């Protein structure tokens, strides 16, 4: 463990301090506010004989640590969860804790006192979202009240001790201007995507984990005309939609209970959404057999639908879609490819580069199958030293753009 915290903890008999603070709070006849609880903890710490020779800084550290342990679900990780500069918290067992702050990976000096303390915190997180995690149910995937995504793995399958990952999301709604300013995308490509979204092109975002797919999807959703009804479907609600005037339905999957019942999948929700009169269906991420329902929805009049998936390239994303399709239904490959190419109009591929920046690497048009193979038409590609530049002859499937333009001219003319 980290020497600094270990030495301080042993010096002051932290276990005994924790016991005394717990007793003081439990015997209180009042409903303790955080302020009163903090005062009780301060009283215990400052009166303890073992703390007398500690520095003012160490006393403050002890008081904060005890307060977070007794009053906060995330224990001493609370300040990092509340820090807007921290985007990810990674706990690799009780002794190895990292945070990503402003794009930089930092190892914390602090650590958990034991595996049991870390397990207790993970169980509290699960209880707060009505999920159970134990040796019989060793994986937790949940969302905190602030929208942060939590993933935890119990010690019986994590060799280095319990694993906890908390992915935070920005409190403020990002705009395309923010992404342009950060270099994620160029003004030209952003303007092009805006027209595609407004015109109702079906768009898939591909990329690896933490490449910025969810952020880009949230930004693209802002371009959907406000008069359209949206159905948003996610495993855990992460997407941000700023306007409250919109006609929006949001749905979230549910895991099975301990009896193995009550599960609601992405596919279940997509099928249910078709009976809710959607103009567009937004699926946070497609991972498996629900691709059949998503492609079916895109083919049956729900243009302008958006989703994401894991892929190493636009072509790789198509191959993954095909593989996911095959796990769900026994269709001929040619038929699957034809359906995918008919449903998906555009693939936006994103990646996180060596300098930790997240960038749009490619915007590609999906063309109809030829001789059983899907044809791709690259529109924008990332070039080292040049950024995201326009390539090729431009968009070939212009029907939706032309229909939207005609509609707009008719309305304005009228």
C-alpha positions as CSV (number, residue, x, y, z in Angstrom):
1,X,0.0,0.0,0.0
2,X,1.0,3.6,-0.3
3,X,3.5,4.4,2.5
4,X,2.1,7.9,3.4
5,X,-1.4,6.8,4.1
6,X,-0.3,3.5,5.6
7,X,2.0,5.2,8.1
8,X,-0.6,7.8,9.1
9,X,-3.3,5.1,9.5
10,X,-1.1,2.9,11.7
11,X,0.2,5.8,13.8
12,X,-3.3,7.0,14.8
13,X,-5.0,3.6,15.1
14,X,-7.4,4.5,12.3
15,X,-9.6,1.4,12.9
16,X,-10.3,2.5,16.5
17,X,-11.0,6.1,15.4
18,X,-13.5,4.7,12.8
19,X,-15.2,2.6,15.6
20,X,-15.5,5.6,17.9
21,X,-16.9,7.8,15.1
22,X,-19.5,5.2,14.2
23,X,-20.5,4.9,17.8
24,X,-20.8,8.7,18.2
25,X,-23.0,9.0,15.2
26,X,-25.2,5.9,16.0
27,X,-25.9,7.0,19.6
28,X,-27.0,10.5,18.4
29,X,-30.7,11.0,19.0
30,X,-31.0,13.6,16.3
31,X,-31.3,13.0,12.5
32,X,-27.7,14.0,11.7
33,X,-27.1,16.4,8.9
34,X,-23.7,16.2,7.2
35,X,-22.7,19.3,9.1
36,X,-23.5,17.8,12.5
37,X,-21.9,14.5,11.5
38,X,-18.7,16.3,10.5
39,X,-18.6,18.1,13.9
40,X,-19.0,14.8,15.7
41,X,-16.1,13.3,13.7
42,X,-14.0,16.3,14.3
43,X,-14.6,16.0,18.1
44,X,-13.6,12.4,18.1
45,X,-10.4,13.0,16.1
46,X,-9.2,16.1,17.9
47,X,-9.7,14.4,21.3
48,X,-7.9,11.2,20.4
49,X,-4.5,10.8,22.2
50,X,-2.9,9.2,19.2
51,X,-3.7,12.3,17.0
52,X,-2.2,14.9,19.3
53,X,1.2,14.9,17.6
54,X,-0.2,14.9,14.1
55,X,0.1,17.9,11.8
56,X,-2.9,20.1,11.1
57,X,-2.8,18.7,7.5
58,X,-2.9,15.1,8.7
59,X,-5.7,15.8,11.1
60,X,-7.7,17.3,8.2
61,X,-6.9,14.3,6.1
62,X,-8.2,11.9,8.9
63,X,-11.4,13.9,9.4
64,X,-12.2,14.0,5.7
65,X,-11.4,10.3,5.3
66,X,-13.7,9.3,8.2
67,X,-16.5,11.6,7.0
68,X,-16.4,10.2,3.4
69,X,-16.3,6.7,4.7
70,X,-19.3,7.2,7.0
71,X,-21.4,9.6,4.9
72,X,-20.7,9.1,1.2
73,X,-21.4,6.1,-1.0
74,X,-18.1,6.5,-2.9
75,X,-16.0,6.8,0.3
76,X,-12.8,8.7,-0.2
77,X,-13.3,8.7,-4.0
78,X,-16.0,11.3,-3.5
79,X,-13.8,14.4,-4.2
80,X,-12.6,12.8,-7.5
81,X,-16.2,12.0,-8.5
82,X,-17.1,15.7,-7.8
83,X,-14.1,17.1,-9.6
84,X,-15.3,18.3,-13.1
85,X,-11.7,17.8,-14.5
86,X,-11.8,14.1,-13.7
87,X,-13.5,12.0,-16.4
88,X,-12.7,8.5,-15.2
89,X,-12.0,6.7,-11.9
90,X,-10.3,3.3,-12.2
91,X,-9.9,1.0,-9.1
92,X,-7.7,-2.0,-9.9
93,X,-8.0,-3.7,-6.5
94,X,-7.7,-1.9,-3.1
95,X,-4.1,-0.6,-3.6
96,X,-4.0,0.6,-7.2
97,X,-6.3,3.5,-8.0
98,X,-6.1,5.8,-11.0
99,X,-8.0,8.8,-12.3
100,X,-8.0,10.5,-15.7
101,X,-7.9,14.2,-15.1
102,X,-7.8,16.6,-18.1
103,X,-6.8,13.7,-20.3
104,X,-3.8,12.6,-18.1
105,X,-3.7,9.3,-16.2
106,X,-2.7,9.8,-12.6
107,X,-2.1,7.2,-9.9
108,X,-3.6,8.2,-6.5
109,X,-1.5,8.1,-3.3
110,X,-4.6,7.0,-1.4
111,X,-5.8,3.4,-1.2
112,X,-8.5,1.3,0.5
113,X,-7.6,-0.1,3.9
114,X,-8.7,-3.6,2.8
115,X,-10.4,-5.6,0.1
116,X,-13.4,-5.8,2.4
117,X,-13.7,-1.9,2.5
118,X,-13.7,-1.8,-1.3
119,X,-16.3,-4.6,-1.5
120,X,-18.5,-2.8,1.0
121,X,-18.4,0.4,-1.2
122,X,-19.2,-1.6,-4.3
123,X,-22.2,-3.2,-2.6
124,X,-23.4,0.2,-1.4
125,X,-23.2,1.5,-5.0
126,X,-25.2,-1.6,-6.2
127,X,-27.8,-1.2,-3.4
128,X,-28.3,2.5,-4.3
129,X,-29.4,1.5,-7.8
130,X,-31.3,-1.6,-6.7
131,X,-28.7,-4.0,-8.2
132,X,-27.0,-6.9,-6.3
133,X,-23.3,-7.8,-6.6
134,X,-21.8,-10.8,-4.8
135,X,-20.0,-14.0,-5.6
136,X,-23.2,-15.4,-7.2
137,X,-23.7,-12.2,-9.2
138,X,-20.1,-10.9,-9.7
139,X,-20.7,-8.2,-12.3
140,X,-22.4,-4.9,-11.8
141,X,-23.2,-2.5,-14.6
142,X,-25.2,0.6,-13.4
143,X,-25.7,4.3,-13.5
144,X,-25.3,6.8,-10.6
145,X,-27.8,9.6,-10.0
146,X,-25.5,12.1,-11.7
147,X,-25.4,10.0,-14.9
148,X,-21.9,8.4,-14.3
149,X,-21.5,4.9,-15.6
150,X,-20.4,2.3,-13.1
151,X,-18.8,-1.1,-13.9
152,X,-17.7,-3.4,-11.1
153,X,-16.3,-6.9,-11.0
154,X,-16.3,-9.0,-7.7
155,X,-13.1,-10.5,-6.3
156,X,-14.0,-14.1,-7.2
157,X,-13.4,-13.4,-10.9
158,X,-11.0,-10.4,-10.6
159,X,-7.6,-11.8,-9.7
160,X,-6.1,-8.6,-8.3
161,X,-9.1,-7.8,-6.1
162,X,-12.4,-6.2,-6.8
163,X,-12.4,-3.9,-9.9
164,X,-14.4,-0.7,-10.1
165,X,-14.6,1.8,-13.0
166,X,-16.6,5.0,-12.9
167,X,-17.0,6.9,-16.1
168,X,-18.2,10.4,-15.6
169,X,-20.0,12.6,-18.1
170,X,-19.9,16.3,-18.5
171,X,-22.4,18.3,-16.4
172,X,-22.8,20.9,-19.2
173,X,-24.1,20.0,-22.6
174,X,-21.4,20.0,-25.3
175,X,-22.0,21.5,-28.7
176,X,-20.5,20.9,-32.1
177,X,-18.6,24.2,-31.6
178,X,-16.9,22.6,-28.6
179,X,-15.8,19.6,-30.7
180,X,-14.6,21.9,-33.5
181,X,-12.6,23.9,-30.9
182,X,-11.0,20.8,-29.5
183,X,-10.1,19.5,-33.0
184,X,-12.4,16.5,-32.9
185,X,-14.0,17.6,-36.2
186,X,-13.6,20.3,-38.7
187,X,-16.2,23.0,-39.5
188,X,-16.7,21.6,-43.0
189,X,-17.3,18.1,-41.8
190,X,-19.6,19.3,-39.0
191,X,-21.7,21.3,-41.4
192,X,-22.0,18.3,-43.6
193,X,-23.1,16.0,-40.8
194,X,-25.7,18.6,-39.7
195,X,-27.3,18.5,-43.1
196,X,-27.3,14.7,-43.0
197,X,-28.9,14.5,-39.6
198,X,-31.6,17.1,-40.5
199,X,-32.3,15.3,-43.7
200,X,-32.9,11.9,-42.0
201,X,-29.8,9.9,-42.9
202,X,-29.3,6.7,-40.8
203,X,-26.0,7.1,-39.1
204,X,-23.8,4.7,-37.2
205,X,-20.8,5.8,-35.1
206,X,-18.0,3.3,-34.8
207,X,-14.9,3.3,-32.6
208,X,-13.2,1.7,-29.7
209,X,-14.1,2.3,-26.0
210,X,-13.6,5.9,-24.9
211,X,-13.1,7.2,-28.4
212,X,-15.9,9.8,-28.1
213,X,-18.8,8.0,-29.7
214,X,-21.4,8.8,-27.1
215,X,-20.4,12.5,-26.9
216,X,-20.6,12.8,-30.7
217,X,-24.0,11.0,-30.7
218,X,-25.3,13.5,-28.1
219,X,-24.1,16.4,-30.2
220,X,-25.6,15.0,-33.4
221,X,-29.0,14.6,-31.7
222,X,-29.1,18.4,-31.2
223,X,-29.6,18.8,-35.0
224,X,-32.7,16.7,-35.1
225,X,-35.7,19.0,-35.8
226,X,-37.6,19.7,-32.6
227,X,-41.0,18.8,-34.1
228,X,-39.9,15.1,-34.4
229,X,-40.6,12.5,-31.8
230,X,-37.5,10.7,-30.5
231,X,-37.3,7.3,-28.8
232,X,-34.0,7.0,-27.0
233,X,-32.9,3.5,-25.9
234,X,-29.8,2.8,-23.8
235,X,-28.3,0.2,-21.5
236,X,-27.5,3.0,-19.0
237,X,-28.8,6.5,-19.7
238,X,-25.8,8.5,-20.9
239,X,-26.9,10.5,-23.9
240,X,-27.6,14.2,-23.3
241,X,-30.4,16.2,-25.0
242,X,-30.5,19.8,-24.0
243,X,-34.0,21.0,-25.1
244,X,-36.9,20.2,-22.8
245,X,-39.4,21.1,-25.4
246,X,-38.8,18.0,-27.4
247,X,-41.2,15.1,-27.7
248,X,-38.9,12.5,-26.2
249,X,-39.3,9.0,-24.7
250,X,-36.3,7.6,-22.9
251,X,-36.0,3.9,-22.0
252,X,-33.3,1.9,-20.3
253,X,-32.6,-1.8,-20.2
254,X,-33.0,-3.9,-17.0
255,X,-31.0,-6.8,-15.9
256,X,-32.5,-10.1,-14.7
257,X,-33.1,-10.4,-10.9
258,X,-31.5,-13.1,-8.7
259,X,-34.2,-15.6,-10.0
260,X,-33.1,-14.9,-13.6
261,X,-36.4,-13.1,-14.4
262,X,-37.4,-9.6,-15.4
263,X,-34.7,-8.9,-17.9
264,X,-35.5,-6.2,-20.6
265,X,-33.0,-6.0,-23.5
266,X,-32.2,-3.4,-26.1
267,X,-34.0,-5.6,-28.6
268,X,-37.1,-5.7,-26.4
269,X,-37.1,-1.9,-26.2
270,X,-36.6,-1.4,-29.9
271,X,-39.5,-3.6,-30.7
272,X,-41.6,-1.8,-28.1
273,X,-40.6,1.6,-29.5
274,X,-42.1,0.7,-32.9
275,X,-45.5,0.9,-31.3
276,X,-44.8,4.4,-29.9
277,X,-45.1,6.4,-33.1
278,X,-41.4,7.3,-33.3
279,X,-40.0,9.6,-36.0
280,X,-36.5,8.6,-35.0
281,X,-35.0,5.8,-32.9
282,X,-31.7,6.5,-31.1
283,X,-29.9,3.4,-29.7
284,X,-27.0,4.2,-27.4
285,X,-25.0,1.1,-28.4
286,X,-25.6,-2.0,-30.4
287,X,-23.7,-5.0,-29.1
288,X,-25.5,-8.2,-30.2
289,X,-28.6,-9.6,-31.7
290,X,-30.5,-6.4,-31.2
291,X,-28.9,-5.3,-34.5
292,X,-31.7,-7.3,-36.3
293,X,-34.3,-5.1,-34.7
294,X,-32.3,-1.9,-35.3
295,X,-31.8,-2.6,-38.9
296,X,-35.4,-3.6,-39.3
297,X,-36.5,-0.2,-37.8
298,X,-34.2,1.7,-40.1
299,X,-35.7,-0.1,-43.1
300,X,-39.3,0.5,-42.1
301,X,-39.7,4.2,-42.3
302,X,-37.8,5.4,-39.3
303,X,-35.2,7.4,-41.2
304,X,-32.7,9.5,-39.3
305,X,-32.0,6.9,-36.7
306,X,-28.7,6.9,-34.9
307,X,-26.6,4.4,-33.0
308,X,-23.1,3.4,-32.1
309,X,-21.0,0.2,-32.0
310,X,-17.5,-1.0,-31.5
311,X,-15.4,-1.3,-34.6
312,X,-11.9,-0.6,-35.8
313,X,-12.9,1.1,-39.0
314,X,-16.1,1.6,-41.1
315,X,-15.4,-1.7,-42.9
316,X,-14.8,-3.3,-39.5
317,X,-18.0,-1.9,-38.2
318,X,-19.9,-3.5,-41.1
319,X,-18.3,-6.8,-40.5
320,X,-19.2,-6.7,-36.8
321,X,-22.8,-5.8,-37.7
322,X,-22.8,-8.8,-40.0
323,X,-21.4,-11.1,-37.2
324,X,-24.0,-9.8,-34.7
325,X,-26.7,-10.4,-37.2
326,X,-25.6,-14.0,-37.7
327,X,-25.7,-14.7,-34.0
328,X,-29.3,-13.8,-33.9
329,X,-30.8,-15.2,-37.1
330,X,-29.9,-17.9,-39.7
331,X,-30.0,-15.7,-42.8
332,X,-27.8,-16.0,-45.9
333,X,-24.9,-13.6,-45.7
334,X,-25.8,-11.9,-49.0
335,X,-29.3,-11.1,-47.5
336,X,-27.8,-9.7,-44.3
337,X,-25.4,-7.5,-46.3
338,X,-28.2,-6.3,-48.5
339,X,-30.3,-5.3,-45.5
340,X,-27.4,-3.5,-43.7
341,X,-26.5,-1.6,-46.8
342,X,-30.1,-0.6,-47.4
343,X,-30.6,0.5,-43.8
344,X,-27.3,2.3,-42.9
345,X,-26.4,5.4,-44.9
346,X,-23.4,6.8,-43.1
347,X,-20.7,5.5,-40.8
348,X,-18.7,8.0,-38.7
349,X,-15.5,6.4,-37.3
350,X,-13.8,7.8,-34.2
351,X,-10.7,7.1,-32.3
352,X,-8.5,8.2,-29.4
353,X,-5.0,9.1,-30.6
354,X,-1.7,8.7,-28.8
355,X,-1.9,12.3,-27.5
356,X,-5.3,11.4,-25.9
357,X,-7.3,13.5,-28.2
358,X,-10.5,12.1,-29.6
359,X,-11.0,12.7,-33.3
360,X,-13.3,11.8,-36.2
361,X,-11.1,9.6,-38.3
362,X,-13.4,8.9,-41.2
363,X,-16.9,9.7,-42.5
364,X,-18.0,7.1,-45.0
365,X,-21.1,6.6,-47.1
366,X,-22.5,3.1,-47.3
367,X,-23.6,2.2,-50.9
368,X,-25.8,-0.7,-52.1
369,X,-24.3,-4.2,-52.3
370,X,-22.6,-5.2,-55.5
371,X,-21.9,-8.9,-56.2
372,X,-22.6,-9.7,-52.5
373,X,-20.2,-7.1,-51.1
374,X,-21.0,-3.8,-49.5
375,X,-19.4,-0.8,-51.2
376,X,-18.0,2.1,-49.2
377,X,-17.6,5.7,-50.4
378,X,-15.1,7.6,-48.2
379,X,-16.2,11.3,-47.8
380,X,-13.8,12.6,-45.2
381,X,-10.6,11.1,-43.9
382,X,-8.1,12.1,-41.2
383,X,-4.7,12.8,-42.6
384,X,-1.6,13.3,-40.3
385,X,-0.6,16.9,-40.4
386,X,-3.7,18.0,-42.3
387,X,-6.6,16.8,-40.1
388,X,-10.0,15.7,-41.4
389,X,-10.1,16.5,-45.1
390,X,-12.7,15.9,-47.8
391,X,-11.8,13.1,-50.1
392,X,-13.4,11.3,-53.1
393,X,-16.2,12.6,-55.3
394,X,-18.7,13.4,-52.5
395,X,-22.0,12.0,-51.4
396,X,-23.7,9.8,-54.0
397,X,-27.0,8.9,-52.3
398,X,-28.5,12.4,-52.3
399,X,-32.1,11.6,-52.4
400,X,-32.8,12.4,-48.7
401,X,-31.0,15.7,-49.0
402,X,-32.9,16.6,-52.1
403,X,-36.3,15.7,-50.5
404,X,-35.4,17.8,-47.5
405,X,-34.3,20.7,-49.7
406,X,-37.6,20.5,-51.7
407,X,-39.6,20.4,-48.5
408,X,-37.9,23.4,-47.1
409,X,-38.3,25.4,-50.3
410,X,-42.0,24.5,-50.5
411,X,-42.6,25.6,-46.9
412,X,-40.6,28.9,-47.3
413,X,-42.3,29.5,-50.6
414,X,-45.7,29.0,-49.1
